[in-house]
């Protein structure tokens, strides 16, 4: 038993070493880490970060705090600052400026080699990118997600990158603020989550590496990233919009009954957080306006505190917004600084361990995933399939409006034959409306189709039956 465990440990260590060696070039000496000027002379040496997981990153230290290092890395011709946690770093090797006239050693510069993508290489990891954009429940819905993943399955990708960027809007199309909330959309997330966590391994026969890149995950969309262990944020990324849980059941009445309702509402949300390896108290702070949560950084990791801050190194996440003295002001909400419910931004998400890093574009994300030097970016049909779903819904809405106008113009009059023909036309028109509504039922049932005064499929059944009864009562 002990020897088997020891062999397993050795295999694990060797796999990490082999993986690191396959992606990274050997660590050069201080002299070999020199940048070259155009005439071949040494300008200065690089700074090097050596991570506990074996990664080696070269670049330049821009800023250092007790918990983080702000580091400039270079991917191709793009130089971008990236923040790393000190807790993940084994050693920082700093270069020194030099003025040497002799040529620099002939050492491969990982950053210069990172620019070209190796595409069409059967041996390179396949990367499939799907962008989930639009309104949650309308554009981001079960059918288009399945359509895109069916396309992805045919390419057998090693890595699936899901870009989450939902529109956070009111019904009239105007932008909603951070404190707008839609916890009730969790049932939509409950429909979508198994497509990734259950259907992919069942249909594909394997589970690819799934990475979530959060640009905007508001309302029900914010529940999805909690199901995955690899989450990255855009610098302007936001994740929240579910802070109205306690108001769904009122703020008065039997407190014990209300708490049972809250617990039921939070049950799956906490389960998603646990599945992804996140502290469920983070989800609670996002959902409940009466929950108090602070944090402090200890050894590079956030320690959550269910109380108000008590020192200069403790930071408030949420206070009890049900109390007048803690209610967010209009000014604080306008600045995105409300504290009644938690909306994660890139920094807070990184501090709390929800985000593994902040990246501005796909190249930076691929670098963080150690795929920048060699990968095959799959040219699938994700964008076309996603856009087609949106066009189909819009066309369906247009057709329903036309059919409703047509229905309103039908006059049941004339002789018996004319009256019968008119009623038959009414039924055909209603059945056509019903077919479109059923096709887009996942959107129509939520009231997310842009239509006014449209009967439901069940109401249409009643209307058709009434028309048939009228026909039976008619006399020649």
C-alpha positions as CSV (number, residue, x, y, z in Angstrom):
1,X,0.0,0.0,0.0
2,X,2.7,2.4,1.0
3,X,4.9,1.5,-1.9
4,X,2.0,2.0,-4.3
5,X,1.3,5.4,-2.9
6,X,5.0,6.3,-3.2
7,X,5.0,5.2,-6.8
8,X,1.9,7.4,-7.4
9,X,3.6,10.3,-5.9
10,X,6.7,9.8,-8.1
11,X,4.5,9.6,-11.2
12,X,2.7,12.8,-10.2
13,X,6.0,14.6,-9.7
14,X,7.4,13.3,-13.0
15,X,4.3,14.3,-14.9
16,X,4.6,17.9,-13.7
17,X,8.3,18.0,-14.6
18,X,7.6,16.6,-18.1
19,X,4.7,19.0,-18.7
20,X,6.8,21.9,-17.7
21,X,9.7,20.8,-19.8
22,X,7.5,20.4,-22.8
23,X,6.2,24.0,-22.6
24,X,9.1,25.9,-21.2
25,X,12.7,26.3,-22.2
26,X,15.4,25.7,-19.5
27,X,16.0,28.5,-17.1
28,X,19.0,30.5,-18.4
29,X,21.7,32.0,-16.3
30,X,21.6,35.7,-15.3
31,X,23.9,36.6,-18.1
32,X,21.8,34.6,-20.7
33,X,18.6,36.4,-19.6
34,X,19.8,39.6,-21.3
35,X,17.7,41.5,-23.8
36,X,19.6,42.5,-27.0
37,X,19.8,45.9,-28.7
38,X,19.8,46.1,-32.5
39,X,23.6,46.0,-32.6
40,X,23.7,42.8,-30.7
41,X,24.9,44.3,-27.4
42,X,23.3,43.6,-24.0
43,X,20.9,46.2,-22.8
44,X,19.7,44.7,-19.5
45,X,18.8,41.4,-17.9
46,X,15.3,40.1,-17.3
47,X,13.5,39.4,-14.1
48,X,12.4,35.8,-13.6
49,X,9.5,34.4,-11.6
50,X,9.8,30.7,-10.7
51,X,6.4,29.2,-9.6
52,X,5.8,26.4,-7.2
53,X,4.1,24.4,-10.0
54,X,7.2,24.5,-12.2
55,X,6.3,27.4,-14.5
56,X,9.0,30.0,-15.3
57,X,8.0,33.5,-16.4
58,X,10.4,36.1,-17.7
59,X,9.7,39.8,-17.9
60,X,10.0,42.8,-15.6
61,X,8.8,43.5,-12.1
62,X,6.7,46.7,-12.1
63,X,5.4,46.7,-8.5
64,X,5.5,44.5,-5.5
65,X,3.3,44.4,-2.4
66,X,3.1,42.0,0.5
67,X,0.8,39.7,-1.3
68,X,1.2,40.3,-5.1
69,X,3.7,41.1,-7.8
70,X,2.7,43.2,-10.8
71,X,4.8,41.9,-13.6
72,X,5.1,42.9,-17.2
73,X,5.1,40.0,-19.6
74,X,5.4,40.0,-23.3
75,X,3.5,37.8,-25.8
76,X,4.8,38.4,-29.3
77,X,4.9,42.2,-29.7
78,X,2.3,42.8,-27.0
79,X,3.6,43.8,-23.5
80,X,1.0,43.6,-20.8
81,X,1.1,43.9,-17.0
82,X,-0.2,40.8,-15.1
83,X,-0.7,40.3,-11.4
84,X,0.6,37.2,-9.7
85,X,0.0,36.0,-6.1
86,X,3.2,35.7,-4.1
87,X,1.7,32.5,-2.5
88,X,2.1,30.8,-5.9
89,X,5.7,31.9,-6.4
90,X,8.7,30.0,-5.2
91,X,11.4,32.5,-6.1
92,X,11.9,35.9,-7.7
93,X,15.2,36.3,-9.6
94,X,15.8,39.9,-10.4
95,X,18.1,41.0,-13.3
96,X,20.4,43.9,-13.2
97,X,21.1,46.6,-15.8
98,X,24.3,46.2,-17.7
99,X,26.3,47.9,-20.4
100,X,28.2,45.2,-22.1
101,X,29.5,45.6,-25.6
102,X,30.0,41.9,-26.3
103,X,27.1,40.0,-28.0
104,X,24.6,38.4,-25.8
105,X,24.7,34.6,-25.6
106,X,22.6,32.8,-28.2
107,X,19.7,31.9,-25.9
108,X,16.1,31.4,-27.0
109,X,13.8,34.1,-25.7
110,X,10.5,32.4,-24.7
111,X,8.6,35.7,-25.1
112,X,9.8,36.2,-28.7
113,X,8.9,32.6,-29.6
114,X,5.5,33.0,-28.1
115,X,4.0,35.2,-30.9
116,X,3.4,32.7,-33.8
117,X,0.5,30.3,-33.3
118,X,1.1,26.8,-34.5
119,X,-2.1,26.0,-36.3
120,X,-2.9,22.9,-38.3
121,X,-0.5,20.9,-36.3
122,X,-2.1,17.6,-35.3
123,X,0.2,17.3,-32.3
124,X,-0.7,20.7,-30.8
125,X,-3.5,21.0,-28.2
126,X,-6.8,21.9,-30.0
127,X,-8.5,25.0,-28.6
128,X,-12.2,25.7,-29.3
129,X,-13.6,29.1,-28.3
130,X,-17.3,29.7,-27.8
131,X,-18.6,33.2,-27.0
132,X,-21.8,33.3,-25.0
133,X,-23.2,36.8,-25.6
134,X,-26.5,38.5,-25.4
135,X,-29.4,38.3,-22.9
136,X,-29.4,35.5,-20.5
137,X,-32.4,33.2,-21.1
138,X,-32.9,34.6,-24.6
139,X,-29.6,34.5,-26.5
140,X,-27.7,32.5,-23.8
141,X,-30.0,29.5,-23.7
142,X,-30.1,25.8,-23.9
143,X,-30.5,25.3,-27.6
144,X,-27.7,27.5,-29.0
145,X,-25.3,26.2,-26.3
146,X,-26.1,22.6,-27.4
147,X,-25.7,23.6,-31.0
148,X,-22.3,25.1,-30.5
149,X,-21.1,22.2,-28.3
150,X,-22.3,19.7,-30.9
151,X,-20.0,21.5,-33.4
152,X,-17.2,21.6,-30.9
153,X,-17.5,17.8,-30.3
154,X,-16.8,17.1,-34.0
155,X,-13.4,18.8,-33.6
156,X,-12.5,16.9,-30.4
157,X,-10.8,19.9,-28.7
158,X,-8.4,19.5,-25.8
159,X,-9.4,22.9,-24.4
160,X,-12.8,24.6,-24.4
161,X,-12.7,28.3,-23.7
162,X,-16.1,29.8,-22.8
163,X,-16.3,33.6,-23.1
164,X,-19.1,34.8,-20.9
165,X,-20.4,38.3,-21.8
166,X,-24.1,38.6,-21.1
167,X,-26.1,41.8,-21.7
168,X,-27.2,43.2,-18.3
169,X,-30.3,45.1,-19.2
170,X,-33.9,45.9,-18.2
171,X,-36.8,44.8,-20.4
172,X,-36.7,48.1,-22.3
173,X,-33.1,47.4,-23.4
174,X,-31.5,50.0,-21.1
175,X,-28.4,49.0,-19.1
176,X,-29.0,47.8,-15.6
177,X,-26.7,48.9,-12.7
178,X,-24.7,46.5,-10.5
179,X,-27.4,46.6,-7.8
180,X,-30.1,45.4,-10.1
181,X,-30.7,41.7,-9.2
182,X,-32.2,38.6,-10.7
183,X,-31.6,35.7,-8.3
184,X,-34.6,34.0,-9.8
185,X,-32.7,33.2,-12.9
186,X,-30.9,30.5,-11.1
187,X,-33.3,28.0,-12.6
188,X,-32.0,28.9,-16.0
189,X,-28.5,28.3,-14.8
190,X,-29.7,24.9,-13.5
191,X,-30.8,24.0,-17.0
192,X,-27.5,25.1,-18.6
193,X,-25.0,23.8,-16.1
194,X,-25.6,20.1,-16.7
195,X,-24.9,20.6,-20.4
196,X,-21.3,21.3,-19.5
197,X,-20.9,19.1,-16.5
198,X,-22.9,16.0,-17.5
199,X,-23.7,16.0,-21.2
200,X,-20.2,16.8,-22.5
201,X,-18.5,13.7,-20.8
202,X,-21.5,11.6,-21.8
203,X,-21.7,12.7,-25.5
204,X,-18.0,13.4,-26.1
205,X,-16.6,10.3,-24.3
206,X,-14.1,12.6,-22.5
207,X,-14.0,15.9,-20.7
208,X,-11.9,18.7,-22.2
209,X,-10.2,21.3,-20.1
210,X,-12.9,23.9,-19.7
211,X,-11.9,27.5,-19.0
212,X,-14.4,30.3,-18.3
213,X,-13.3,33.9,-19.2
214,X,-15.7,36.4,-17.5
215,X,-16.3,39.6,-19.2
216,X,-19.8,40.1,-17.8
217,X,-21.6,37.4,-15.8
218,X,-24.6,39.2,-14.3
219,X,-27.9,37.8,-13.1
220,X,-28.3,34.1,-13.6
221,X,-25.2,34.0,-15.7
222,X,-23.1,34.6,-12.6
223,X,-23.9,31.1,-11.3
224,X,-22.2,29.3,-14.2
225,X,-18.5,30.1,-13.5
226,X,-18.8,28.7,-10.0
227,X,-19.1,25.2,-11.6
228,X,-15.5,25.3,-13.0
229,X,-12.1,25.5,-11.4
230,X,-10.4,27.6,-14.1
231,X,-12.0,31.0,-14.2
232,X,-10.3,34.2,-15.6
233,X,-11.5,37.7,-15.6
234,X,-11.3,40.5,-18.1
235,X,-10.0,43.8,-16.5
236,X,-13.5,45.2,-16.7
237,X,-15.1,41.9,-15.8
238,X,-18.1,41.8,-13.4
239,X,-19.9,38.9,-11.8
240,X,-23.0,39.4,-9.6
241,X,-26.5,40.8,-10.0
242,X,-28.3,38.2,-7.7
243,X,-28.7,40.3,-4.6
244,X,-32.5,40.2,-4.2
245,X,-32.9,36.8,-2.6
246,X,-34.3,38.0,0.7
247,X,-36.8,40.4,-1.0
248,X,-38.3,37.6,-3.1
249,X,-40.1,36.3,0.1
250,X,-40.6,39.7,1.8
251,X,-38.9,41.1,4.8
252,X,-41.6,40.5,7.4
253,X,-43.5,37.5,8.7
254,X,-42.3,34.3,10.3
255,X,-38.5,34.5,10.3
256,X,-38.0,30.7,10.6
257,X,-40.2,30.1,7.5
258,X,-38.3,32.8,5.6
259,X,-35.0,31.3,6.5
260,X,-36.2,27.9,5.2
261,X,-37.1,29.5,1.9
262,X,-33.7,31.3,1.7
263,X,-31.9,28.0,2.4
264,X,-33.9,26.3,-0.3
265,X,-33.0,29.1,-2.8
266,X,-29.4,29.0,-1.8
267,X,-29.1,25.2,-1.9
268,X,-28.1,24.7,-5.5
269,X,-26.1,28.0,-5.6
270,X,-23.9,26.8,-2.7
271,X,-23.7,23.4,-4.4
272,X,-22.3,25.0,-7.6
273,X,-19.7,26.9,-5.5
274,X,-18.7,23.7,-3.8
275,X,-18.5,21.9,-7.1
276,X,-16.0,24.4,-8.4
277,X,-14.0,24.5,-5.2
278,X,-15.1,28.0,-4.0
279,X,-16.2,29.1,-0.5
280,X,-20.0,29.2,-0.6
281,X,-20.0,32.2,1.7
282,X,-19.0,34.2,-1.4
283,X,-22.3,33.2,-3.1
284,X,-24.2,34.1,0.0
285,X,-22.7,37.6,0.0
286,X,-23.7,38.0,-3.6
287,X,-27.3,36.9,-3.0
288,X,-28.3,38.2,0.5
289,X,-28.4,41.9,1.3
290,X,-28.5,41.1,5.1
291,X,-25.2,39.2,5.1
292,X,-22.0,40.7,6.5
293,X,-18.7,39.6,5.1
294,X,-15.1,40.9,5.2
295,X,-11.7,39.4,4.3
296,X,-8.0,39.8,5.0
297,X,-5.1,38.4,3.1
298,X,-3.1,35.7,5.0
299,X,-0.1,34.1,3.3
300,X,-1.4,35.3,-0.1
301,X,-4.9,33.9,0.4
302,X,-8.1,35.5,1.5
303,X,-9.5,34.6,4.9
304,X,-13.2,35.3,5.0
305,X,-14.7,37.0,8.1
306,X,-18.4,37.0,8.8
307,X,-18.2,40.4,10.5
308,X,-17.3,44.0,9.8
309,X,-13.6,44.9,9.4
310,X,-11.7,45.4,12.6
311,X,-8.3,46.6,11.4
312,X,-6.5,48.4,8.5
313,X,-5.7,45.1,6.8
314,X,-9.2,43.9,6.6
315,X,-11.6,44.8,3.7
316,X,-15.3,45.0,3.7
317,X,-17.2,43.0,1.1
318,X,-20.8,43.4,2.3
319,X,-22.7,44.9,5.2
320,X,-26.3,44.5,6.4
321,X,-28.2,46.4,3.8
322,X,-31.5,45.9,5.6
323,X,-30.4,48.4,8.3
324,X,-30.8,52.0,7.5
325,X,-27.3,53.0,8.6
326,X,-25.7,50.5,6.1
327,X,-28.0,51.1,3.1
328,X,-26.0,52.1,-0.1
329,X,-26.3,55.7,-1.1
330,X,-27.2,56.6,-4.7
331,X,-23.7,58.1,-5.1
332,X,-22.0,54.8,-3.9
333,X,-24.1,52.8,-6.3
334,X,-23.3,55.2,-9.2
335,X,-19.6,54.6,-8.5
336,X,-20.0,50.9,-8.4
337,X,-19.1,50.9,-4.7
338,X,-22.2,49.5,-3.1
339,X,-21.7,47.2,-0.2
340,X,-25.2,45.7,0.4
341,X,-24.5,42.8,-2.0
342,X,-21.3,41.6,-3.5
343,X,-20.5,42.1,-7.2
344,X,-17.1,40.6,-8.1
345,X,-14.7,42.7,-10.1
346,X,-11.3,41.5,-11.4
347,X,-9.4,42.4,-8.3
348,X,-11.8,41.1,-5.7
349,X,-12.4,37.9,-7.7
350,X,-8.6,37.4,-7.8
351,X,-8.2,38.1,-4.1
352,X,-11.0,35.7,-3.2
353,X,-9.6,32.9,-5.4
354,X,-12.5,32.9,-7.8
355,X,-10.3,34.2,-10.6
356,X,-7.0,32.7,-11.5
357,X,-5.9,35.8,-13.4
358,X,-6.8,38.9,-15.3
359,X,-6.4,38.9,-19.1
360,X,-7.3,41.5,-21.7
361,X,-7.4,39.3,-24.8
362,X,-7.2,35.8,-26.0
363,X,-3.5,35.9,-26.5
364,X,-3.0,36.8,-22.8
365,X,-5.4,34.0,-21.8
366,X,-3.5,31.4,-23.9
367,X,-0.3,32.6,-22.2
368,X,-1.8,32.1,-18.8
369,X,-2.9,28.6,-19.8
370,X,0.6,27.8,-21.0
371,X,-0.7,27.3,-24.6
372,X,0.8,30.4,-26.2
373,X,3.8,28.7,-27.8
374,X,2.0,25.8,-29.4
375,X,-1.7,25.3,-30.0
376,X,-4.2,24.7,-32.7
377,X,-7.0,27.3,-32.7
378,X,-10.0,25.5,-34.1
379,X,-12.0,27.3,-36.8
380,X,-15.4,26.0,-35.8
381,X,-18.9,27.4,-36.4
382,X,-19.5,28.7,-32.9
383,X,-20.1,32.3,-34.0
384,X,-22.3,31.4,-36.9
385,X,-24.5,29.1,-34.9
386,X,-24.8,31.6,-32.1
387,X,-25.8,34.4,-34.4
388,X,-28.2,32.2,-36.3
389,X,-30.2,31.5,-33.1
390,X,-30.6,35.2,-32.5
391,X,-31.7,35.8,-36.1
392,X,-34.2,32.9,-35.9
393,X,-35.8,34.3,-32.8
394,X,-36.1,37.8,-34.3
395,X,-37.6,36.3,-37.5
396,X,-40.0,34.3,-35.4
397,X,-41.1,37.4,-33.6
398,X,-41.6,39.2,-36.9
399,X,-43.7,36.3,-38.2
400,X,-45.9,36.2,-35.1
401,X,-46.7,39.9,-35.4
402,X,-47.6,39.4,-39.0
403,X,-49.9,36.4,-38.2
404,X,-51.6,38.3,-35.4
405,X,-52.4,41.1,-37.7
406,X,-53.7,38.6,-40.2
407,X,-55.8,36.9,-37.6
408,X,-57.3,40.3,-36.7
409,X,-58.4,40.9,-40.3
410,X,-60.3,37.6,-40.7
411,X,-64.0,38.3,-40.7
412,X,-66.4,35.4,-40.1
413,X,-69.3,36.4,-42.3
414,X,-71.2,35.7,-45.5
415,X,-72.9,32.4,-46.3
416,X,-72.1,29.1,-44.5
417,X,-69.3,28.1,-46.8
418,X,-67.6,31.5,-46.4
419,X,-68.0,31.4,-42.6
420,X,-66.5,27.9,-42.5
421,X,-63.6,29.0,-44.6
422,X,-62.9,32.0,-42.4
423,X,-62.9,29.8,-39.2
424,X,-60.6,27.3,-40.9
425,X,-58.2,30.2,-41.7
426,X,-58.4,31.4,-38.1
427,X,-57.4,28.0,-36.9
428,X,-54.5,27.7,-39.3
429,X,-53.2,31.1,-38.3
430,X,-53.4,30.3,-34.6
431,X,-51.7,26.9,-35.2
432,X,-48.8,28.6,-37.0
433,X,-48.3,31.1,-34.1
434,X,-48.4,28.1,-31.8
435,X,-45.7,26.3,-33.7
436,X,-43.4,29.2,-33.6
437,X,-44.0,29.7,-29.8
438,X,-43.3,26.0,-29.2
439,X,-40.1,26.1,-31.3
440,X,-38.8,28.9,-29.1
441,X,-40.5,27.7,-25.9
442,X,-37.4,28.1,-23.8
443,X,-37.5,31.8,-24.6
444,X,-41.2,32.4,-24.9
445,X,-42.1,30.8,-21.6
446,X,-39.9,33.4,-19.9
447,X,-41.6,36.3,-21.6
448,X,-38.3,37.2,-23.3
449,X,-39.7,37.3,-26.8
450,X,-40.2,40.9,-27.9
451,X,-44.0,40.6,-28.3
452,X,-47.0,42.2,-26.7
453,X,-50.4,40.5,-25.9
454,X,-49.5,37.2,-27.4
455,X,-51.4,34.2,-26.1
456,X,-49.5,31.2,-24.8
457,X,-49.6,27.8,-26.6
458,X,-52.1,26.6,-24.0
459,X,-54.4,29.7,-24.5
460,X,-54.2,29.1,-28.3
461,X,-55.5,25.5,-27.7
462,X,-58.5,27.0,-25.9
463,X,-59.1,29.6,-28.7
464,X,-59.0,26.9,-31.3
465,X,-61.5,24.8,-29.4
466,X,-63.8,27.7,-29.1
467,X,-63.7,28.3,-32.8
468,X,-64.5,24.7,-33.5
469,X,-67.4,24.8,-31.1
470,X,-68.8,27.9,-32.9
471,X,-68.5,26.0,-36.2
472,X,-70.5,23.0,-34.8
473,X,-73.2,25.4,-33.6
474,X,-73.4,27.2,-37.0
475,X,-76.3,26.4,-39.3
476,X,-76.5,26.6,-43.0
